[in-house]
Amino acid sequence: MHYAIIVFWSDDDGAWVADVPDLQSCSAFGDTPEEAVAEVRVAMEAWLAAARDAGHAIPQPRYRPQHEAAE
């Protein structure tokens, strides 16, 4: 499955954050956006494995970012 990953800078954490909106509390930090994405991919695998092991349903990807039209 392909889940959306949102990447943003967090002043509070002083780091880049990668978040997976479809997987509750699945996020990771990095010194660069690329590092944050690499780390959240590892977190996603762990999140999904833990959900499977616990017998929880795996959520379908739903989040799709809105794109604004260029003017």
Buried (B, 14 or more C-beta within 10 A) or exposed (E): EEBEBEBEEEEEEEBBBBBBBBBEEBBBBBEEBEBBBEBBBEBBEEBBEEBEEEEEEEBEEEBEEEEEEEE
